[in-house]
């Protein structure tokens, strides 16, 4: 099988619903990111594009995105809906295609607009009268459970199952905000964020978050003994992110130095009643398959849509707790569903590059109880030269 490398990635700023991107269709936002990523690496177009999307208008958003971005119409594109894990699953599928030798260069990631999320309705039909909620925005995720608050209730059940308190959840949220604030102020991600349509920052980062504000935050469910609040759950967001994956041959021909090599992936089914727990389950299974321990991994990026995800990790893996979401997570940046997988992968690549790590794991829990995880190894100049890839060039600068 062919080796698969992550060449690099770009993302938009992340907007809050009805914020900076409130009138920008997801295919337009994503198309701009995809085009800029191709330009950065001197690429007219990829062999294929795989796009994650969870709450779009339907149809093949990936194909529309590719055309909106002005990429070659001969390039095939398709769309994946694995809800929150859609973008990471897109990277997984792209890696498989390169391993199999079908394609050599693939763009994978996603685009999402919660601001323009359609309201849906089942057709009027007496045979469907048993449906409790005929008008909805969120799809049904497990049998017998209807309602747009299904993921919130799932997070509450997960918190109860692993014993996460409101205090622990608030501490996780505060840490995420502090780390994201520092990353923004220090410009850690400046070269992988593309300003678009007048954007200048990630809107959800709260620079003045404090323990007092967390204590005053209102609860968001009526779950008995619930711990979820408006401050320890992520915001609802718009955004787009893509990475470029390539074969070793493709990189050699263009004398490009990749950022990382994909070393493994895992998609696993879990209890749909507690979907947040599937992120760590996927990583645990992946590391076990590779004969690795958590201590072998230098950085973990979990999509912390709910504080229970990161709080549970720190409670269970105390010896590596500080390696999780080192520059903040979705509790600070937000969670543009289908784009989040590529977003956290981009963050993971940058963390390994800047902090000198070797192995990193990215993971997302998806609605319905599916966990997706990918293991990567950072590639530096010395690695590349030792493998006799003597010459390489750096990516081009892309201006918004």
C-alpha positions as CSV (number, residue, x, y, z in Angstrom):
1,X,0.0,0.0,0.0
2,X,1.1,3.6,-0.7
3,X,2.2,5.8,2.2
4,X,-0.1,8.8,2.8
5,X,1.1,12.3,3.8
6,X,-0.6,15.4,5.0
7,X,0.9,18.2,3.0
8,X,-0.8,21.1,4.8
9,X,-4.1,22.7,5.4
10,X,-6.1,26.0,5.6
11,X,-9.2,27.0,7.5
12,X,-11.4,30.0,7.6
13,X,-12.0,32.0,10.8
14,X,-14.8,30.3,12.8
15,X,-17.9,32.5,13.0
16,X,-20.8,32.3,15.5
17,X,-24.2,31.5,14.0
18,X,-25.6,34.8,12.5
19,X,-22.2,36.4,12.9
20,X,-19.4,37.2,10.4
21,X,-20.5,34.5,7.9
22,X,-24.3,34.7,8.4
23,X,-25.0,35.3,4.7
24,X,-22.2,33.2,3.2
25,X,-23.3,29.9,1.8
26,X,-21.2,26.9,2.9
27,X,-20.2,26.0,-0.6
28,X,-18.9,29.6,-1.2
29,X,-16.9,29.7,2.0
30,X,-15.5,26.2,1.5
31,X,-14.8,26.8,-2.1
32,X,-12.6,29.8,-1.2
33,X,-10.6,27.8,1.3
34,X,-10.2,24.9,-1.2
35,X,-9.0,27.2,-3.9
36,X,-6.5,29.0,-1.7
37,X,-5.1,25.7,-0.5
38,X,-4.5,24.6,-4.1
39,X,-2.8,27.9,-4.8
40,X,-0.6,27.6,-1.8
41,X,0.9,24.4,-3.2
42,X,0.9,25.4,-6.8
43,X,-1.8,23.0,-7.7
44,X,-4.3,23.6,-10.5
45,X,-6.7,21.1,-8.9
46,X,-6.6,17.9,-6.9
47,X,-7.4,14.4,-8.2
48,X,-10.5,14.5,-6.0
49,X,-12.2,16.5,-3.3
50,X,-14.1,14.9,-0.3
51,X,-16.3,17.3,1.7
52,X,-17.9,16.8,5.1
53,X,-21.2,18.5,5.8
54,X,-23.9,17.9,8.4
55,X,-26.6,20.6,8.2
56,X,-26.5,21.8,4.6
57,X,-29.2,22.0,2.1
58,X,-28.6,18.4,0.8
59,X,-27.3,17.3,-2.5
60,X,-23.6,17.0,-3.3
61,X,-22.3,20.0,-1.5
62,X,-18.7,19.0,-2.2
63,X,-19.2,19.1,-5.9
64,X,-20.9,22.4,-5.7
65,X,-18.1,23.7,-3.4
66,X,-15.5,22.6,-5.9
67,X,-17.2,24.4,-8.8
68,X,-17.8,27.6,-6.7
69,X,-14.1,27.6,-5.9
70,X,-13.2,27.6,-9.6
71,X,-11.4,24.2,-9.4
72,X,-11.3,22.1,-12.6
73,X,-14.7,20.6,-13.4
74,X,-13.0,17.3,-14.4
75,X,-12.2,16.8,-10.7
76,X,-14.7,14.5,-9.0
77,X,-16.1,15.5,-5.6
78,X,-18.4,13.9,-3.1
79,X,-19.9,14.7,0.3
80,X,-19.9,12.7,3.6
81,X,-22.4,13.2,6.4
82,X,-21.1,11.6,9.6
83,X,-22.4,14.6,11.5
84,X,-19.7,16.1,13.8
85,X,-17.1,13.6,12.5
86,X,-17.7,14.4,8.8
87,X,-14.5,16.3,8.2
88,X,-12.3,13.7,9.9
89,X,-14.1,10.9,8.1
90,X,-13.4,12.8,4.8
91,X,-9.7,12.7,5.6
92,X,-10.0,9.0,6.5
93,X,-11.6,8.2,3.1
94,X,-9.0,10.3,1.3
95,X,-6.2,8.4,2.9
96,X,-7.7,5.1,1.9
97,X,-8.0,6.2,-1.7
98,X,-4.3,7.2,-1.8
99,X,-3.2,4.0,0.0
100,X,-5.1,2.0,-2.7
101,X,-3.4,3.9,-5.5
102,X,-6.6,5.4,-6.9
103,X,-5.6,9.0,-6.4
104,X,-2.3,10.9,-5.6
105,X,-3.6,14.2,-4.3
106,X,-6.9,14.8,-2.5
107,X,-8.4,17.7,-0.7
108,X,-10.4,16.6,2.3
109,X,-12.3,18.5,5.0
110,X,-15.6,20.2,5.2
111,X,-17.8,23.3,5.2
112,X,-20.7,24.3,7.4
113,X,-23.2,27.1,7.8
114,X,-25.3,26.9,10.9
115,X,-26.6,30.4,10.1
116,X,-28.2,29.1,6.9
117,X,-29.2,25.6,8.3
118,X,-32.5,24.6,6.7
119,X,-35.6,23.9,8.7
120,X,-37.1,20.6,7.6
121,X,-40.5,19.0,7.7
122,X,-41.8,15.5,7.0
123,X,-44.4,15.4,4.3
124,X,-48.0,15.4,5.4
125,X,-49.1,11.7,5.6
126,X,-51.4,10.0,8.0
127,X,-49.0,7.0,8.0
128,X,-46.3,9.2,9.6
129,X,-48.6,10.7,12.2
130,X,-46.6,8.8,14.9
131,X,-43.7,11.3,14.4
132,X,-43.5,13.5,17.5
133,X,-41.6,16.3,15.8
134,X,-42.5,16.7,12.1
135,X,-40.7,20.0,11.9
136,X,-37.0,19.8,12.8
137,X,-33.5,21.2,12.1
138,X,-31.4,18.3,13.5
139,X,-31.7,14.8,12.1
140,X,-32.7,11.8,14.2
141,X,-29.7,10.1,15.7
142,X,-31.0,7.0,17.4
143,X,-34.2,5.0,17.4
144,X,-37.0,6.4,19.5
145,X,-35.3,9.7,20.2
146,X,-36.6,12.8,18.4
147,X,-35.8,16.5,19.1
148,X,-33.2,19.1,18.4
149,X,-31.7,18.7,21.9
150,X,-30.7,15.0,21.4
151,X,-27.0,15.8,21.5
152,X,-27.3,17.9,24.6
153,X,-29.1,15.1,26.4
154,X,-26.5,12.7,25.2
155,X,-23.8,14.8,26.7
156,X,-25.7,15.0,30.0
157,X,-26.0,11.2,30.1
158,X,-22.3,10.9,29.3
159,X,-21.4,13.3,32.2
160,X,-23.5,11.2,34.6
161,X,-22.0,7.9,33.3
162,X,-18.4,8.9,34.0
163,X,-19.1,11.1,37.0
164,X,-18.2,14.6,35.6
165,X,-19.3,17.4,37.9
166,X,-20.3,20.9,36.9
167,X,-17.1,22.2,38.5
168,X,-15.0,19.9,36.4
169,X,-16.8,20.8,33.2
170,X,-16.4,24.5,34.0
171,X,-12.7,24.1,34.7
172,X,-12.3,22.4,31.3
173,X,-14.1,25.2,29.6
174,X,-12.0,27.9,31.2
175,X,-8.8,26.1,30.3
176,X,-9.9,25.8,26.7
177,X,-10.6,29.5,26.5
178,X,-7.3,30.5,28.1
179,X,-5.3,28.3,25.8
180,X,-7.2,29.5,22.7
181,X,-6.8,33.1,23.7
182,X,-3.0,32.7,24.1
183,X,-2.8,30.9,20.7
184,X,-4.6,33.7,19.1
185,X,-2.5,36.4,20.8
186,X,0.7,34.7,19.9
187,X,-0.4,34.0,16.3
188,X,0.3,30.3,16.5
189,X,-2.3,29.6,13.8
190,X,-1.9,32.7,11.7
191,X,-0.4,31.0,8.7
192,X,-3.2,28.4,8.4
193,X,-6.2,30.8,8.9
194,X,-7.5,32.5,5.8
195,X,-9.4,35.8,6.3
196,X,-12.5,35.7,4.1
197,X,-15.4,38.0,3.5
198,X,-14.1,40.6,6.0
199,X,-13.3,38.2,8.8
200,X,-10.5,39.0,11.2
201,X,-10.9,36.6,14.2
202,X,-12.5,33.4,15.6
203,X,-15.7,34.9,17.0
204,X,-16.3,32.4,19.8
205,X,-13.1,32.9,21.8
206,X,-14.1,34.8,25.0
207,X,-11.1,36.8,26.1
208,X,-12.7,37.7,29.5
209,X,-14.0,34.3,30.5
210,X,-13.7,33.7,34.3
211,X,-14.8,31.4,37.0
212,X,-17.5,33.8,38.0
213,X,-18.9,34.0,34.5
214,X,-18.9,30.2,34.3
215,X,-20.8,30.0,37.6
216,X,-23.5,32.4,36.4
217,X,-24.0,30.7,33.0
218,X,-27.5,29.3,32.6
219,X,-28.2,25.6,32.2
220,X,-29.2,24.5,28.7
221,X,-31.3,21.3,29.5
222,X,-33.8,20.1,32.1
223,X,-31.9,16.9,32.6
224,X,-32.1,15.9,36.3
225,X,-28.8,16.9,38.0
226,X,-27.6,18.2,34.6
227,X,-24.3,20.1,34.3
228,X,-24.4,21.6,30.8
229,X,-24.5,25.4,30.6
230,X,-24.2,28.0,27.9
231,X,-20.5,28.3,28.9
232,X,-19.4,24.7,29.0
233,X,-20.9,23.7,25.7
234,X,-19.6,24.9,22.4
235,X,-21.3,27.6,20.4
236,X,-23.1,27.0,17.1
237,X,-20.9,28.0,14.2
238,X,-20.0,28.6,10.6
239,X,-16.7,27.7,9.0
240,X,-14.7,25.7,6.5
241,X,-11.4,23.8,6.6
242,X,-9.5,21.5,4.2
243,X,-6.2,19.6,4.2
244,X,-4.2,18.3,1.2
245,X,-3.3,14.6,1.4
246,X,-0.8,13.2,-1.1
247,X,1.2,10.1,-2.0
248,X,5.0,9.9,-1.6
249,X,5.4,9.8,-5.3
250,X,3.4,13.0,-5.8
251,X,5.5,14.8,-3.1
252,X,8.8,13.6,-4.7
253,X,7.8,14.8,-8.1
254,X,7.1,18.3,-6.8
255,X,9.9,18.4,-4.2
256,X,7.5,19.2,-1.4
257,X,8.1,18.7,2.3
258,X,4.9,17.3,4.0
259,X,3.8,18.2,7.5
260,X,2.9,14.7,8.7
261,X,2.3,11.1,7.7
262,X,-0.9,9.3,8.5
263,X,0.0,6.2,10.5
264,X,-3.5,4.8,11.3
265,X,-7.2,5.5,11.7
266,X,-10.2,4.0,13.4
267,X,-13.9,4.4,13.0
268,X,-15.9,2.7,15.7
269,X,-19.5,2.3,16.8
270,X,-20.4,3.1,20.4
271,X,-23.5,3.6,22.6
272,X,-25.7,6.1,20.8
273,X,-27.1,7.2,24.1
274,X,-23.8,8.7,25.2
275,X,-22.1,9.8,21.9
276,X,-19.4,12.1,23.5
277,X,-17.7,9.0,24.9
278,X,-16.9,7.6,21.5
279,X,-14.0,9.9,20.9
280,X,-11.7,8.4,23.5
281,X,-13.1,4.9,22.7
282,X,-11.9,5.3,19.1
283,X,-8.4,6.5,20.2
284,X,-8.1,3.7,22.7
285,X,-8.9,1.2,20.0
286,X,-6.5,2.8,17.5
287,X,-3.6,2.9,19.9
288,X,-4.2,-0.7,20.9
289,X,-4.2,-1.8,17.3
290,X,-0.8,0.0,16.8
291,X,0.7,-1.4,20.0
292,X,1.0,2.1,21.5
293,X,0.1,3.7,24.8
294,X,-1.3,7.1,25.5
295,X,2.1,8.1,26.9
296,X,3.5,7.5,23.4
297,X,1.4,10.3,21.9
298,X,2.7,13.8,22.2
299,X,-0.5,15.7,21.4
300,X,-4.2,14.9,21.4
301,X,-6.9,16.9,19.6
302,X,-10.4,15.9,20.7
303,X,-13.4,17.9,19.4
304,X,-14.7,19.1,22.7
305,X,-18.2,20.1,21.7
306,X,-19.1,19.5,25.3
307,X,-16.8,20.0,28.3
308,X,-17.6,16.4,29.4
309,X,-15.3,15.2,26.5
310,X,-12.2,16.9,27.7
311,X,-13.0,16.6,31.4
312,X,-13.5,12.9,31.1
313,X,-10.1,12.6,29.2
314,X,-8.3,14.4,32.0
315,X,-9.9,12.4,34.6
316,X,-9.1,9.1,32.9
317,X,-5.6,9.9,31.5
318,X,-4.1,12.0,34.3
319,X,-0.5,11.3,33.2
320,X,-1.1,12.8,29.7
321,X,-3.9,15.3,30.6
322,X,-1.8,18.3,29.6
323,X,-1.3,17.0,26.1
324,X,-5.0,17.4,25.2
325,X,-6.1,20.4,23.1
326,X,-2.9,22.3,23.9
327,X,-4.1,25.4,22.1
328,X,-7.7,25.2,23.1
329,X,-10.6,23.3,21.6
330,X,-14.1,23.6,20.4
331,X,-15.3,25.0,23.7
332,X,-13.3,28.1,22.7
333,X,-13.1,28.1,18.9
334,X,-16.6,26.7,18.3
335,X,-17.7,23.7,16.3
336,X,-18.7,24.1,12.6
337,X,-19.8,20.5,12.4
338,X,-18.6,19.2,9.0
339,X,-15.5,21.4,9.0
340,X,-14.3,20.5,12.5
341,X,-12.4,17.4,11.6
342,X,-10.1,19.2,9.2
343,X,-9.8,22.1,11.6
344,X,-8.5,20.0,14.5
345,X,-6.2,18.1,12.2
346,X,-4.7,21.4,11.1
347,X,-4.3,22.5,14.7
348,X,-2.7,19.1,15.5
349,X,-0.1,19.4,12.7
350,X,0.8,22.9,13.9
351,X,1.1,21.9,17.5
352,X,3.5,19.0,16.6
353,X,5.5,21.3,14.4
354,X,5.8,24.1,16.9
355,X,6.3,22.1,20.1
356,X,8.5,19.4,18.6
357,X,6.2,16.4,19.0
358,X,6.3,13.3,16.9
359,X,2.9,11.5,17.3
360,X,-0.5,13.1,17.4
361,X,-4.0,11.8,17.6
362,X,-7.2,13.6,16.4
363,X,-10.6,12.4,17.4
364,X,-14.3,13.3,17.1
365,X,-17.4,11.8,18.6
366,X,-20.3,11.8,16.2
367,X,-24.1,11.8,16.8
368,X,-25.5,8.3,16.8
369,X,-22.4,7.0,18.7
370,X,-19.6,6.8,16.1
371,X,-16.1,7.7,17.0
372,X,-13.5,8.7,14.4
373,X,-9.8,8.9,15.2
374,X,-6.6,9.4,13.1
375,X,-3.0,9.0,14.2
376,X,-0.3,11.1,12.5
377,X,3.5,11.3,12.8
378,X,5.1,14.7,12.3
379,X,7.6,14.9,9.4
380,X,10.5,17.3,9.7
381,X,13.3,18.2,7.3
382,X,15.7,15.7,8.8
383,X,13.2,12.9,8.4
384,X,12.7,13.8,4.8
385,X,16.5,14.0,4.0
386,X,17.1,10.7,5.8
387,X,14.6,9.0,3.5
388,X,16.6,10.5,0.6
389,X,14.1,13.1,-0.3
390,X,17.0,15.6,-0.5
391,X,15.4,18.6,-2.1
392,X,12.1,20.2,-1.2
393,X,10.3,23.5,-1.5
394,X,8.1,25.4,0.9
395,X,4.4,26.3,0.1
396,X,3.6,29.6,-1.6
397,X,2.1,32.4,0.4
398,X,-1.6,32.9,-0.3
399,X,-3.2,36.3,0.2
400,X,-6.9,36.5,1.1
